[in-house]
């Protein structure tokens, strides 16, 4: 236990042979239960999980018999191996672990990837905002510190910066950064409030989960934590990943607004976003209409609608700025920034 709360750790893994076993070895003794979820790997990941779990479970039981506090004696297994019947994505693997933690009554459940990038020494930093400060969800952030950013590969840093801006808009958490960081912890209350079956299955799951947390009115903590980069290889292709997640974020944004600020109630946030988008869209259409009209004329005298385009552009920008300002004020109490 940690701070009087039971702690679980989900370890999602896909083709992490040579890494996931070491991750299981480094789980702190105060963690009550570990859920190692193999997302139908093609290599020896499953064999590595089961072999290491067998030994670690035996060692934990032996240590407890000697009076050491390792895991939780209330559970028959400390390390729980779980394997998907088919590959479903990292988000689905984490959701599988979350469901098992809920069934076991775990108070706080963390996620530590099977590739070894998440230093277990920083796990208390994620647990403290939930255990001590009443946060519902805590996530690592590698972008707050220059030294942490320097450790990130350049392509990851650029892609992450783009997705940070887009996710802030989509999620409503305007002070939360590094949304791709999978080193997280979540309370049982939050898991009860979320529809885990609806969370995005693939690598966009942390962005989608943040927006769902906001829609449910959950408090999110941003915790500065560095990543560890070793010999592991990322399977994310950012050239396709960023556009794919961007489309996901648009859908997520619309769904979140519909739940938190129903348009039928004429909420000023929704009205400002909708009217602002319509105004900017109108300015674009005016430009397109002028271009097409000019091409259809032979005398080259089609006048540019500067006035309408300028008015619609300024009005649209002002309305969107108003919407974001209102959201920042309304969501400030849901953000815990350290």
PLY file of the C-alpha trace (Angstrom):
ply
format ascii 1.0
element vertex 338
property float x
property float y
property float z
element edge 337
property int vertex1
property int vertex2
end_header
0.00 0.00 0.00
0.99 3.62 -0.45
-0.42 6.36 1.78
-3.09 3.96 3.01
-4.28 3.22 -0.56
-3.99 0.00 -2.51
-1.88 0.46 -5.64
-2.04 -1.41 -8.93
0.24 -1.16 -11.96
-0.77 -2.02 -15.52
2.12 -3.05 -17.79
0.92 -3.11 -21.44
3.31 -4.89 -23.79
3.50 -5.63 -27.49
6.68 -7.19 -28.91
8.67 -6.12 -25.85
10.73 -9.27 -25.39
13.97 -8.36 -23.65
12.37 -5.37 -21.91
9.10 -6.34 -20.20
10.73 -8.86 -17.85
13.07 -6.17 -16.52
10.10 -3.83 -16.05
8.36 -6.43 -13.88
11.57 -6.88 -11.88
11.65 -3.18 -10.99
8.07 -2.79 -9.74
8.27 -1.36 -6.18
7.33 -3.63 -3.30
4.56 -1.30 -2.09
2.54 -2.01 -5.27
-0.28 -4.39 -4.29
-0.85 -5.98 -7.70
0.63 -5.86 -11.20
-1.34 -6.57 -14.37
1.01 -7.53 -17.22
-1.07 -7.40 -20.41
0.37 -8.93 -23.58
-1.44 -7.50 -26.61
-0.88 -10.69 -28.61
2.81 -10.13 -29.30
4.61 -11.85 -32.15
7.83 -12.44 -30.23
8.59 -14.05 -26.84
6.90 -11.31 -24.80
4.22 -13.64 -23.42
6.74 -16.31 -22.46
8.89 -13.67 -20.78
5.90 -12.35 -18.82
4.75 -15.77 -17.62
8.26 -16.98 -16.74
9.09 -13.82 -14.80
5.65 -13.75 -13.12
6.04 -17.33 -11.89
9.37 -16.54 -10.24
8.38 -13.14 -8.86
5.12 -14.49 -7.42
7.05 -17.27 -5.69
9.65 -14.82 -4.37
6.96 -12.41 -3.14
5.17 -15.19 -1.25
8.47 -16.30 0.29
9.39 -12.77 1.31
5.98 -12.22 2.89
6.41 -15.44 4.89
9.62 -13.89 6.23
7.80 -10.72 7.23
8.74 -8.52 4.26
6.06 -6.25 2.75
5.99 -7.27 -0.89
2.75 -6.97 -2.82
-0.48 -7.77 -1.01
-1.08 -11.06 0.78
-4.81 -10.67 0.08
-4.13 -11.59 -3.55
-2.99 -15.04 -4.61
-0.79 -13.56 -7.35
1.31 -10.42 -7.20
2.01 -10.40 -10.94
-1.09 -11.24 -13.00
-0.29 -12.29 -16.60
-3.07 -11.43 -19.07
-3.03 -12.11 -22.81
-5.37 -10.77 -25.48
-6.71 -13.28 -28.00
-5.87 -10.81 -30.79
-3.91 -7.62 -31.13
-6.21 -4.74 -30.10
-3.90 -1.79 -29.43
-2.18 -0.26 -26.44
-5.32 1.59 -25.32
-7.26 -1.68 -25.20
-4.43 -3.36 -23.27
-4.49 -0.61 -20.65
-8.29 -0.76 -20.43
-8.04 -4.52 -19.82
-5.69 -3.87 -16.91
-7.95 -1.09 -15.59
-10.94 -3.44 -15.55
-9.03 -6.05 -13.57
-7.89 -3.41 -11.10
-11.48 -2.23 -10.67
-12.63 -5.81 -10.09
-9.92 -6.18 -7.43
-10.96 -2.96 -5.68
-7.60 -1.24 -6.27
-7.65 2.41 -5.13
-5.06 3.86 -7.54
-3.83 2.23 -10.76
-0.68 3.35 -12.58
0.56 2.50 -16.07
4.19 1.60 -16.79
4.96 0.65 -20.40
6.60 -2.67 -21.13
9.56 -1.04 -22.90
11.25 0.22 -19.73
11.01 3.96 -20.50
9.21 4.75 -17.24
11.44 5.03 -14.19
9.73 3.39 -11.17
11.54 5.86 -8.90
9.07 8.52 -10.11
5.94 6.47 -9.37
5.36 8.22 -5.99
5.33 11.57 -7.83
2.29 10.33 -9.77
0.60 8.76 -6.78
0.93 11.77 -4.45
-1.48 14.11 -6.33
-4.17 11.43 -6.08
-3.42 10.17 -2.58
-2.71 13.58 -1.01
-4.24 16.27 -3.24
-7.52 14.73 -4.35
-6.65 14.54 -8.06
-8.45 11.90 -10.13
-5.80 11.38 -12.80
-2.08 12.17 -12.82
0.21 12.09 -15.84
3.89 12.66 -16.50
5.13 15.64 -18.47
8.54 15.64 -20.19
8.10 19.12 -21.68
8.19 21.33 -18.57
11.93 21.06 -17.99
14.60 21.95 -20.55
16.78 19.06 -19.39
13.88 16.64 -19.85
13.15 17.99 -23.34
16.80 17.63 -24.31
16.56 13.88 -23.68
13.74 13.47 -26.20
14.53 12.66 -29.86
13.91 15.69 -32.08
11.11 14.10 -34.12
9.26 13.14 -30.94
9.64 16.63 -29.50
8.18 18.32 -32.59
5.30 15.85 -32.92
4.57 16.08 -29.22
4.52 19.88 -29.32
1.92 19.85 -32.11
-0.25 17.30 -30.33
0.03 19.20 -27.03
-1.61 22.26 -28.59
-4.31 20.22 -30.34
-5.03 18.15 -27.24
-5.38 21.22 -25.04
-8.09 22.49 -27.36
-9.80 19.11 -27.64
-9.58 18.20 -23.93
-10.20 21.57 -22.26
-7.15 21.13 -19.99
-5.25 24.22 -21.09
-2.32 23.88 -18.67
-1.72 20.16 -19.22
1.13 19.24 -21.57
2.83 16.22 -23.12
-0.43 14.34 -23.76
1.44 11.40 -25.33
3.13 10.59 -22.02
1.81 7.19 -20.96
3.25 7.26 -17.44
0.02 7.85 -15.54
-1.99 7.03 -12.43
-5.77 7.06 -12.04
-8.14 6.74 -9.11
-10.85 4.13 -8.75
-13.41 6.95 -8.70
-12.21 8.10 -12.11
-12.28 4.59 -13.57
-15.85 4.19 -12.33
-16.80 7.47 -14.04
-15.27 6.59 -17.43
-16.62 4.30 -20.13
-13.48 2.21 -20.64
-15.03 0.34 -23.55
-15.37 3.58 -25.52
-11.80 4.86 -25.06
-9.71 4.80 -28.25
-7.85 1.48 -28.59
-4.67 2.62 -30.31
-1.91 5.11 -29.58
-4.30 8.06 -29.43
-5.82 6.71 -26.24
-4.14 9.21 -23.82
-5.51 12.16 -25.83
-8.99 10.64 -25.92
-8.84 9.74 -22.23
-7.97 13.32 -21.24
-11.02 14.67 -23.08
-13.22 12.05 -21.43
-11.84 13.04 -18.04
-12.81 16.65 -18.72
-16.29 15.67 -19.86
-16.69 13.78 -16.56
-15.43 16.77 -14.53
-12.31 14.97 -13.24
-9.25 16.72 -11.80
-6.01 16.08 -13.70
-2.50 16.62 -12.34
0.52 17.37 -14.54
3.73 15.97 -13.02
7.22 16.77 -14.39
8.90 13.40 -15.06
11.77 12.55 -17.42
11.67 9.59 -19.77
14.37 6.97 -20.11
15.45 6.19 -23.67
17.47 3.07 -24.28
17.63 0.43 -27.00
13.86 0.13 -27.43
12.34 1.14 -30.76
9.13 3.11 -31.02
6.50 1.60 -33.31
4.84 5.02 -33.80
5.14 6.41 -37.34
4.65 10.12 -36.67
4.04 10.94 -40.35
0.74 9.04 -40.16
0.25 9.18 -36.39
-0.10 12.98 -36.08
-2.77 13.29 -38.83
-4.66 10.26 -37.51
-4.72 11.57 -33.95
-5.62 15.06 -35.19
-8.79 13.68 -36.79
-9.51 11.77 -33.57
-9.11 14.99 -31.58
-11.67 16.81 -33.74
-14.25 14.11 -32.98
-13.21 14.12 -29.33
-13.57 17.91 -29.14
-17.09 17.88 -30.57
-18.18 15.04 -28.27
-16.78 16.78 -25.20
-18.49 20.08 -25.98
-21.80 18.32 -26.53
-21.57 16.72 -23.10
-20.20 19.59 -21.02
-21.76 22.58 -22.78
-24.96 21.42 -24.53
-25.82 23.72 -27.43
-29.53 23.30 -26.68
-28.87 25.08 -23.38
-27.24 27.95 -25.29
-24.08 27.68 -23.23
-21.75 30.59 -24.11
-18.77 28.26 -24.67
-20.56 26.16 -27.27
-22.20 29.19 -28.88
-18.85 30.97 -29.16
-17.12 27.94 -30.66
-19.91 27.25 -33.16
-20.39 30.86 -34.25
-16.63 31.38 -34.46
-16.19 28.30 -36.63
-19.07 29.37 -38.87
-17.62 32.86 -39.26
-14.16 31.58 -40.19
-15.73 29.03 -42.50
-17.73 31.84 -44.10
-14.57 33.87 -44.73
-12.98 30.89 -46.46
-16.09 30.33 -48.59
-16.09 34.00 -49.61
-12.51 33.62 -50.79
-13.34 30.46 -52.71
-16.43 32.08 -54.25
-14.37 35.06 -55.42
-11.72 32.75 -56.94
-14.32 30.75 -58.86
-16.15 33.91 -59.95
-12.91 35.46 -61.19
-12.09 32.37 -63.24
-15.54 32.44 -64.86
-15.12 36.04 -66.05
-13.23 37.11 -69.11
-12.99 40.80 -68.19
-11.04 40.15 -64.95
-13.27 42.56 -63.05
-14.55 40.34 -60.24
-14.16 42.43 -57.10
-12.49 40.98 -54.04
-14.92 40.98 -51.06
-12.31 42.39 -48.69
-14.88 43.81 -46.32
-16.87 40.59 -45.81
-13.75 38.42 -45.58
-12.11 40.75 -43.05
-15.27 41.03 -40.95
-15.89 37.29 -40.88
-12.23 36.53 -40.12
-12.01 39.02 -37.27
-15.38 37.99 -35.84
-14.54 34.29 -36.05
-11.14 34.73 -34.42
-12.63 36.88 -31.64
-15.38 34.36 -30.91
-12.94 31.44 -30.75
-10.66 33.44 -28.48
-13.64 34.18 -26.22
-14.57 30.49 -26.10
-11.06 29.43 -25.12
-10.86 32.17 -22.47
-14.15 31.03 -20.96
-12.99 27.40 -20.99
-9.73 28.24 -19.26
-11.65 29.89 -16.43
-14.24 27.12 -16.18
-11.62 24.35 -16.16
-8.98 25.95 -13.93
-10.21 24.03 -10.89
-9.80 20.73 -12.77
-6.08 21.23 -13.32
-3.36 20.46 -10.77
-0.03 21.75 -12.12
3.12 21.07 -10.10
0 1
1 2
2 3
3 4
4 5
5 6
6 7
7 8
8 9
9 10
10 11
11 12
12 13
13 14
14 15
15 16
16 17
17 18
18 19
19 20
20 21
21 22
22 23
23 24
24 25
25 26
26 27
27 28
28 29
29 30
30 31
31 32
32 33
33 34
34 35
35 36
36 37
37 38
38 39
39 40
40 41
41 42
42 43
43 44
44 45
45 46
46 47
47 48
48 49
49 50
50 51
51 52
52 53
53 54
54 55
55 56
56 57
57 58
58 59
59 60
60 61
61 62
62 63
63 64
64 65
65 66
66 67
67 68
68 69
69 70
70 71
71 72
72 73
73 74
74 75
75 76
76 77
77 78
78 79
79 80
80 81
81 82
82 83
83 84
84 85
85 86
86 87
87 88
88 89
89 90
90 91
91 92
92 93
93 94
94 95
95 96
96 97
97 98
98 99
99 100
100 101
101 102
102 103
103 104
104 105
105 106
106 107
107 108
108 109
109 110
110 111
111 112
112 113
113 114
114 115
115 116
116 117
117 118
118 119
119 120
120 121
121 122
122 123
123 124
124 125
125 126
126 127
127 128
128 129
129 130
130 131
131 132
132 133
133 134
134 135
135 136
136 137
137 138
138 139
139 140
140 141
141 142
142 143
143 144
144 145
145 146
146 147
147 148
148 149
149 150
150 151
151 152
152 153
153 154
154 155
155 156
156 157
157 158
158 159
159 160
160 161
161 162
162 163
163 164
164 165
165 166
166 167
167 168
168 169
169 170
170 171
171 172
172 173
173 174
174 175
175 176
176 177
177 178
178 179
179 180
180 181
181 182
182 183
183 184
184 185
185 186
186 187
187 188
188 189
189 190
190 191
191 192
192 193
193 194
194 195
195 196
196 197
197 198
198 199
199 200
200 201
201 202
202 203
203 204
204 205
205 206
206 207
207 208
208 209
209 210
210 211
211 212
212 213
213 214
214 215
215 216
216 217
217 218
218 219
219 220
220 221
221 222
222 223
223 224
224 225
225 226
226 227
227 228
228 229
229 230
230 231
231 232
232 233
233 234
234 235
235 236
236 237
237 238
238 239
239 240
240 241
241 242
242 243
243 244
244 245
245 246
246 247
247 248
248 249
249 250
250 251
251 252
252 253
253 254
254 255
255 256
256 257
257 258
258 259
259 260
260 261
261 262
262 263
263 264
264 265
265 266
266 267
267 268
268 269
269 270
270 271
271 272
272 273
273 274
274 275
275 276
276 277
277 278
278 279
279 280
280 281
281 282
282 283
283 284
284 285
285 286
286 287
287 288
288 289
289 290
290 291
291 292
292 293
293 294
294 295
295 296
296 297
297 298
298 299
299 300
300 301
301 302
302 303
303 304
304 305
305 306
306 307
307 308
308 309
309 310
310 311
311 312
312 313
313 314
314 315
315 316
316 317
317 318
318 319
319 320
320 321
321 322
322 323
323 324
324 325
325 326
326 327
327 328
328 329
329 330
330 331
331 332
332 333
333 334
334 335
335 336
336 337
